[in-house]
Amino acid sequence: MAFPVQTVEQRTVSLSRAIEVRKLRSVLLSSVRSGKMTVPELFVRSSVDEVVRKTKVSTLIHALPGFSAESATALIENLCIPDSRRVGGLNRFQREALIAALVDP
């Protein structure tokens, strides 16, 4: 698939938006890392925040204290959540299972 033809201005706007989203996601993950925000709070926030919705579940779990990339992947596989799933793509049952697994690891 060919990339759409964009003007210089369109590319500049896209780049600045991408940088802004990366910064917002970084702040989000740091608040998860520090314990300021919990996973249930993130699920509530995902209904209004696009950055939360588009964050990969594996990235979110890896940001939690005590989880490495391997343990995050193992948890996701154990819960039958696809690797590429994003927070906004989780159904109610997957969210409940994830919260239960994190509360009682």
Rosetta constraint file for C-alpha pairs under 8 A:
AtomPair CA 6 CA 10 HARMONIC 5.79 0.50
AtomPair CA 6 CA 11 HARMONIC 6.28 0.50
AtomPair CA 7 CA 11 HARMONIC 6.32 0.50
AtomPair CA 8 CA 12 HARMONIC 6.14 0.50
AtomPair CA 9 CA 13 HARMONIC 6.20 0.50
AtomPair CA 10 CA 14 HARMONIC 6.13 0.50
AtomPair CA 11 CA 15 HARMONIC 6.02 0.50
AtomPair CA 12 CA 16 HARMONIC 6.16 0.50
AtomPair CA 13 CA 17 HARMONIC 6.15 0.50
AtomPair CA 14 CA 18 HARMONIC 6.15 0.50
AtomPair CA 15 CA 19 HARMONIC 6.22 0.50
AtomPair CA 16 CA 20 HARMONIC 6.19 0.50
AtomPair CA 17 CA 21 HARMONIC 6.18 0.50
AtomPair CA 18 CA 22 HARMONIC 6.20 0.50
AtomPair CA 19 CA 23 HARMONIC 6.30 0.50
AtomPair CA 20 CA 24 HARMONIC 6.25 0.50
AtomPair CA 21 CA 25 HARMONIC 6.05 0.50
AtomPair CA 21 CA 51 HARMONIC 6.74 0.50
AtomPair CA 22 CA 26 HARMONIC 6.06 0.50
AtomPair CA 23 CA 27 HARMONIC 6.29 0.50
AtomPair CA 24 CA 28 HARMONIC 6.16 0.50
AtomPair CA 24 CA 51 HARMONIC 7.13 0.50
AtomPair CA 25 CA 29 HARMONIC 6.10 0.50
AtomPair CA 25 CA 51 HARMONIC 6.30 0.50
AtomPair CA 25 CA 52 HARMONIC 7.48 0.50
AtomPair CA 25 CA 55 HARMONIC 7.57 0.50
AtomPair CA 26 CA 30 HARMONIC 6.11 0.50
AtomPair CA 27 CA 31 HARMONIC 6.26 0.50
AtomPair CA 28 CA 32 HARMONIC 6.45 0.50
AtomPair CA 28 CA 52 HARMONIC 7.81 0.50
AtomPair CA 29 CA 33 HARMONIC 6.05 0.50
AtomPair CA 29 CA 60 HARMONIC 6.88 0.50
AtomPair CA 29 CA 63 HARMONIC 6.01 0.50
AtomPair CA 30 CA 34 HARMONIC 6.06 0.50
AtomPair CA 30 CA 63 HARMONIC 7.55 0.50
AtomPair CA 31 CA 35 HARMONIC 6.12 0.50
AtomPair CA 31 CA 36 HARMONIC 5.08 0.50
AtomPair CA 31 CA 37 HARMONIC 5.64 0.50
AtomPair CA 32 CA 36 HARMONIC 6.02 0.50
AtomPair CA 32 CA 37 HARMONIC 5.00 0.50
AtomPair CA 32 CA 38 HARMONIC 6.35 0.50
AtomPair CA 32 CA 39 HARMONIC 7.86 0.50
AtomPair CA 32 CA 60 HARMONIC 7.85 0.50
AtomPair CA 32 CA 63 HARMONIC 6.36 0.50
AtomPair CA 32 CA 64 HARMONIC 6.06 0.50
AtomPair CA 33 CA 63 HARMONIC 5.27 0.50
AtomPair CA 33 CA 64 HARMONIC 5.17 0.50
AtomPair CA 33 CA 65 HARMONIC 5.78 0.50
AtomPair CA 34 CA 65 HARMONIC 7.70 0.50
AtomPair CA 35 CA 64 HARMONIC 7.89 0.50
AtomPair CA 35 CA 65 HARMONIC 7.86 0.50
AtomPair CA 37 CA 41 HARMONIC 6.33 0.50
AtomPair CA 37 CA 42 HARMONIC 7.01 0.50
AtomPair CA 38 CA 42 HARMONIC 6.33 0.50
AtomPair CA 39 CA 43 HARMONIC 6.31 0.50
AtomPair CA 39 CA 99 HARMONIC 6.97 0.50
AtomPair CA 40 CA 44 HARMONIC 6.44 0.50
AtomPair CA 40 CA 99 HARMONIC 6.90 0.50
AtomPair CA 41 CA 45 HARMONIC 6.14 0.50
AtomPair CA 42 CA 46 HARMONIC 5.97 0.50
AtomPair CA 42 CA 52 HARMONIC 7.01 0.50
AtomPair CA 43 CA 47 HARMONIC 7.21 0.50
AtomPair CA 43 CA 87 HARMONIC 7.49 0.50
AtomPair CA 43 CA 95 HARMONIC 7.83 0.50
AtomPair CA 45 CA 49 HARMONIC 5.92 0.50
AtomPair CA 45 CA 52 HARMONIC 7.12 0.50
AtomPair CA 46 CA 50 HARMONIC 6.71 0.50
AtomPair CA 46 CA 51 HARMONIC 7.85 0.50
AtomPair CA 46 CA 52 HARMONIC 5.15 0.50
AtomPair CA 46 CA 53 HARMONIC 5.03 0.50
AtomPair CA 46 CA 87 HARMONIC 7.40 0.50
AtomPair CA 46 CA 88 HARMONIC 6.53 0.50
AtomPair CA 47 CA 53 HARMONIC 7.49 0.50
AtomPair CA 47 CA 88 HARMONIC 7.93 0.50
AtomPair CA 49 CA 53 HARMONIC 6.43 0.50
AtomPair CA 50 CA 54 HARMONIC 6.10 0.50
AtomPair CA 51 CA 55 HARMONIC 6.29 0.50
AtomPair CA 52 CA 87 HARMONIC 6.72 0.50
AtomPair CA 52 CA 88 HARMONIC 7.42 0.50
AtomPair CA 53 CA 86 HARMONIC 6.53 0.50
AtomPair CA 53 CA 87 HARMONIC 4.99 0.50
AtomPair CA 53 CA 88 HARMONIC 4.05 0.50
AtomPair CA 53 CA 89 HARMONIC 7.53 0.50
AtomPair CA 54 CA 86 HARMONIC 5.54 0.50
AtomPair CA 54 CA 87 HARMONIC 6.30 0.50
AtomPair CA 54 CA 88 HARMONIC 6.25 0.50
AtomPair CA 55 CA 59 HARMONIC 6.97 0.50
AtomPair CA 55 CA 60 HARMONIC 6.99 0.50
AtomPair CA 55 CA 86 HARMONIC 5.42 0.50
AtomPair CA 55 CA 87 HARMONIC 5.86 0.50
AtomPair CA 55 CA 88 HARMONIC 7.89 0.50
AtomPair CA 56 CA 60 HARMONIC 6.38 0.50
AtomPair CA 56 CA 84 HARMONIC 6.64 0.50
AtomPair CA 56 CA 85 HARMONIC 5.90 0.50
AtomPair CA 56 CA 86 HARMONIC 4.07 0.50
AtomPair CA 56 CA 87 HARMONIC 5.98 0.50
AtomPair CA 57 CA 61 HARMONIC 6.18 0.50
AtomPair CA 57 CA 83 HARMONIC 7.91 0.50
AtomPair CA 57 CA 84 HARMONIC 7.79 0.50
AtomPair CA 57 CA 85 HARMONIC 6.11 0.50
AtomPair CA 57 CA 86 HARMONIC 5.25 0.50
AtomPair CA 57 CA 87 HARMONIC 5.47 0.50
AtomPair CA 58 CA 62 HARMONIC 6.00 0.50
AtomPair CA 58 CA 69 HARMONIC 7.79 0.50
AtomPair CA 58 CA 72 HARMONIC 5.97 0.50
AtomPair CA 58 CA 73 HARMONIC 6.50 0.50
AtomPair CA 58 CA 76 HARMONIC 7.11 0.50
AtomPair CA 58 CA 83 HARMONIC 6.97 0.50
AtomPair CA 58 CA 84 HARMONIC 7.94 0.50
AtomPair CA 58 CA 85 HARMONIC 8.00 0.50
AtomPair CA 59 CA 63 HARMONIC 6.24 0.50
AtomPair CA 60 CA 64 HARMONIC 6.80 0.50
AtomPair CA 61 CA 67 HARMONIC 6.76 0.50
AtomPair CA 61 CA 72 HARMONIC 5.59 0.50
AtomPair CA 62 CA 67 HARMONIC 5.28 0.50
AtomPair CA 62 CA 68 HARMONIC 5.62 0.50
AtomPair CA 62 CA 69 HARMONIC 5.56 0.50
AtomPair CA 62 CA 71 HARMONIC 7.91 0.50
AtomPair CA 62 CA 72 HARMONIC 5.48 0.50
AtomPair CA 63 CA 67 HARMONIC 7.09 0.50
AtomPair CA 67 CA 71 HARMONIC 5.69 0.50
AtomPair CA 67 CA 72 HARMONIC 5.94 0.50
AtomPair CA 68 CA 72 HARMONIC 6.05 0.50
AtomPair CA 69 CA 73 HARMONIC 6.17 0.50
AtomPair CA 70 CA 74 HARMONIC 6.12 0.50
AtomPair CA 71 CA 75 HARMONIC 6.10 0.50
AtomPair CA 72 CA 76 HARMONIC 6.23 0.50
AtomPair CA 73 CA 77 HARMONIC 6.14 0.50
AtomPair CA 73 CA 83 HARMONIC 7.56 0.50
AtomPair CA 74 CA 78 HARMONIC 6.01 0.50
AtomPair CA 75 CA 79 HARMONIC 6.23 0.50
AtomPair CA 76 CA 80 HARMONIC 6.22 0.50
AtomPair CA 76 CA 81 HARMONIC 5.28 0.50
AtomPair CA 76 CA 82 HARMONIC 7.20 0.50
AtomPair CA 76 CA 83 HARMONIC 7.10 0.50
AtomPair CA 77 CA 81 HARMONIC 5.99 0.50
AtomPair CA 77 CA 82 HARMONIC 7.21 0.50
AtomPair CA 77 CA 83 HARMONIC 7.68 0.50
AtomPair CA 79 CA 94 HARMONIC 7.46 0.50
AtomPair CA 79 CA 97 HARMONIC 7.02 0.50
AtomPair CA 79 CA 98 HARMONIC 7.26 0.50
AtomPair CA 81 CA 85 HARMONIC 6.87 0.50
AtomPair CA 81 CA 94 HARMONIC 7.29 0.50
AtomPair CA 85 CA 89 HARMONIC 6.16 0.50
AtomPair CA 85 CA 90 HARMONIC 7.15 0.50
AtomPair CA 86 CA 90 HARMONIC 6.88 0.50
AtomPair CA 90 CA 94 HARMONIC 5.78 0.50
AtomPair CA 90 CA 95 HARMONIC 6.19 0.50
AtomPair CA 91 CA 95 HARMONIC 6.26 0.50
AtomPair CA 92 CA 96 HARMONIC 6.17 0.50
AtomPair CA 93 CA 97 HARMONIC 6.06 0.50
AtomPair CA 94 CA 98 HARMONIC 6.04 0.50
AtomPair CA 95 CA 99 HARMONIC 6.16 0.50
AtomPair CA 96 CA 100 HARMONIC 6.09 0.50
AtomPair CA 97 CA 101 HARMONIC 6.06 0.50
AtomPair CA 98 CA 102 HARMONIC 6.18 0.50
AtomPair CA 99 CA 103 HARMONIC 6.08 0.50
AtomPair CA 100 CA 104 HARMONIC 6.21 0.50
AtomPair CA 101 CA 105 HARMONIC 5.36 0.50
